[in-house]
Amino acid sequence: MTEEVISNGFTHNSIEGSNPPPLKKKRNLPGNPDPEAEVIALSPKTLMATNRFLCEICGKGFQRDQNLQLHRRGHNLPWKLKQRTSKEVRKRVYVCPEKTCVHHHPSRALGDLTGIKKHYCRKHGEKKWKCEKCSKRYAVQSDWKAHSKTCGTREYRCDCGTIFSRRDSFVTHRAFCDALAEETARVTAASNMHNSLATGNNINYHFIGAPLGPNMAQHFSSLFKPLPNNNNNNENSDPMRRDYQLSLWNMGVGQEQEQIGININNFREIHHINPIHHTSPSAAAAAAAATTVYDTTTLIPSRSNVPPVSYNNNNHVNWDQLVGTKISSVNNAEQLSTVTSPNISVPSLFSTQHQLPPSSTATMSATALLQKAAQIGATTTTPTTTDPSIFLGNFGMMNNCNDKNNNQLQEGDNNKFCGFYVSTGATNNSISTSHGSDVDQSSSVNDFSATIHPIQMYPPSKRRHIQIEDNVKGVGVGVGGGGQTRDFLGVGVQSICHPPSINGWI
Amino acid sequence: MEKSLFFTKPTNYSYFLEKKNVQYHHFHGHHHIHLINMQNPNQQPHHENSSSRSQSPEYGEPVSDAKWAPRLLRECATAIYNKDSRKIHHLLWMLNELASPYGDCNQKLAFYFLQALFCKATDTGLRCYKTLTSASEKSKSFDSSRKLILKFQEVSPWTTFGHVASNGALLEALDGENKLHIIDISDTFCTQWPTLLEALATRNDETPHLKLTVVVTESILVKSVMKEVAQRMGKFARLMGVPFEFNVISELNHLKELTKESLNIQEEEALAVNCIGALRKVEIEERGAVIRMLQSLNPKVVTIVEHEADFSSTRNDFVKSFEECLRFYTLYFEMLDESFPTTSNERLVIERESSKCIVKVLACDNEISDQGDSERRERGNQWSERLRECFTPSPLNDDAVDDVKALLKRYKAGWSLVQQQVDQESPGIYLTWREEQVVWASSWKPQEKSMEGAT
């Protein structure tokens, strides 16, 4: 074991006793040692070595000589505990032997022997200790022990309120959670958003569809920011409108300028077009590439001079400016500048109603409903229409429903359930026509559309129907109905509960 | 759900038969003859049989048999293969009586396989499949899909196994790179990526830029769901502080249509291809071409995850492919049954999704569709044989394997991991449930080109 003691020529003046010193030792910041301290550079072997002091009797190893001496007492061996020398002791600081390490230089030496040992192990050593539960690795045993105590016991709480015991499921949930929208809103609000694109054109184009949550009021004011810095509201003058990274429509069309007429009604989220918002490398290209394509919900709070913009359906202005832009996977500053050809027809669907996520305020519930309705693909007609197809859409049923004979739920809205109950009254005729159509219809029964969603959407009166329907659930379950159910076989085979209605089965 | 059993059969049955007779006249083709034969012979014996099952000894006592469904289904499949109309008829009827999508495993399997067998017997597989597909599409949305897959991942490592294994392989292969481009062809709605993003964000060195190109060939539904997914991914990446770009390629109906150009691969990017449940969707004859296409992209690594089942080599033998299908889906349904709580809606939906596959595999043999929805799974060793043409296996590193093991520990008991050596037939790792191999995950690197220079 080699030890090099490097005297750096300074003298050390502090006096310390072995018993609790009268003065609390002044602690330097780690890595910022006392300039008067003695700098010691230990070799890697020394640092990694544990238990250097061995008992000659039993071979037990100890990290410190003091401990060994105490142990030797047990063997009735002569032992000697070294007293702390009363003469002045120079404070020692240690440098890391690893040349590339920041602590290699004496000016950043660490003051504690144990500290330098642990540092070396952690940073430059092999990670021998591994947590069983999460397979995280540690070089220092004490780190590993400390981790093991808490691993798996920690609970992760998502903004939406759900609690997870597993980190991976927490992370995955979080990424898809609706509550994430608000989080990023806050995060981006707090951060300084500037456009670090190489061209230096600071376009901070934030386009917000609708605010989220309780902060609606203040969001409104920053809703439609005009083209910022250069005060240039000229729609087409800005070549950097690559913030089409509105790339909602970045449907993987690399090069092609694709006409993407996407029904934005389906987007509940706000589309935020702010290219950079992360720790990206300074290169413009990287920065540009780094833009999140599907950006939503961000509130641009940073500007206080944004004139309040009334948020209404007619405010398509900003959209139009964007519309002309190409949405592509640009990851190149050069490409960015060429992106001006307007061939994305983005319908001005940023109607508020469809933007609001299904969150809090009462005023949003109607819109949330509508938006969900849009999502499900149904038209936003009121449920009272007798057009079965609408409900079929809502309930995910097939459209071919011969519900005329449906005598299951006569509550006036029984049309809704025709997908489930295909009357066998019409059976004979339909069966005779083509076997296939039976299958079609019957298979529609298969679509239980057991999703909770539609149920949640509808006002309670409808719910009642749904509840009943749920109980019955289509195929082969002859509960509560008459014998009119038809199963997937395309034939009205009742479940055994209701024997008499097995209608032609093949 | 309780169902009373055979003893009510008699009354049904005569009515049933009568109805049936009426319809026979309207059928076309060979079915007509096929089925009419069933009329006469059936009427007599079945009336006698009506009172008790014991008079038809060849069918045994299904009720008391714990595993009646596989047995009956197997008999029915054999009968179909042998074109034994009487038996087919009888068995289909019996199964129909007993089957239910809401019952226990036996009943569920009976229900879904019955549907497929029926389609097979009546040659209506394709139509049924189309109907099932469109029905399932209509009921789905981003929210329901999200809820479904997240719940599934919470209760079972069936999908997360492949994710963790693939992410491990990806991280290793892309270590040190600054610009990553991952081509994702999978059926798990990007639930693989949040944990990868987190891993990238917490890397020791500088966080790389990730470009994710998702290739979607499925229905319109999935394509629209991807829009929402894209938004979420983008937001999440921002939250993680990972420079991120997300693209979706959705104009394809079939993976074979994918071209290098459409992927917009840049020179300086480190490319990886991630296929989860993707290869089985390709028609058997096209698989070689697709693999070659992947090779032409020159990725650093290709991760493949597939279900461990063989619906491919036996496709010309109905009974064998039926057996294999039954074996796999029995495992699957039992796994679902054990993993989910009893009254789970999500499980129901997943089972229904499986029924589409079952119908497709068993009853749509000769239909060649352009939709890229083959469902003919192959086992790890079969895929490996194909992949070896263009790639060499790259074993997962110890850390990745440990990650998978740690993952499995987080779930209910019964799950385990089997590792294969590289030189064996099927490199990679297998997820096992109750000692049966169910999912295969592997990682591949392009072959060293000996003659030509590396591209």
Interface residues (C-beta under 8 A of the other chain):
Chain A: K130 C131 E132 K133 C134 S135 R137 R166 D168 S169 V171 T172 H173 R174 A175 F176 L180 A181 E183 T184 V187 T188 S247 L248 N250 M251 G252 V253 G254 Q255 I262 N266 F267 R268 E269 H277 H278 T279 S280 P281 A286 A287 A289 A290 T291 T292 V293 Y294 D295 T296 T297 S328 S329 N331 N332 Q375 I376 G377 L392 G393 F395 G396 M397 M398 N428 I431 S432 T433 H435 G436 V439 D440 S443 S444 N446 D447 F448 S449 A450 T451 I452 H453 K473 V475 G476 V477 D487 F488 L489 V491 V493 Q494 S495 I496 C497 P499 P500 S501 I502 N503 G504 W505 I506
Chain B: M1 K3 S4 L5 T8 K9 T11 N12 Y13 Y15 F16 K19 K20 V22 Q23 Y24 H26 F27 H31 L35 H89 L92 W93 N96 E97 A99 S100 P101 Y102 F111 Q115 F118 C119 T122 T124 R127 C128 T131 L132 S134 A135 S136 E137 K138 S139 K140 S141 F142 D143 S144 R146 L150 Q153 E154 T160 V164 N178 K179 T191 W193 P194 T195 L197 E198 E206 T207 H209 K211 T213 V214 V215 S224 K227 E228 V229 A230 Q231 R232 M233 G234 K235 F236 A237 R238 L239 G241 V242 P243 F244 E245 F246 N247 V248 I249 S250 E251 E261 S262 L263 N264 Q266 N345 L348 V349 R352 S355 D399 D402 D403 K405 A406 L407 K409 R410
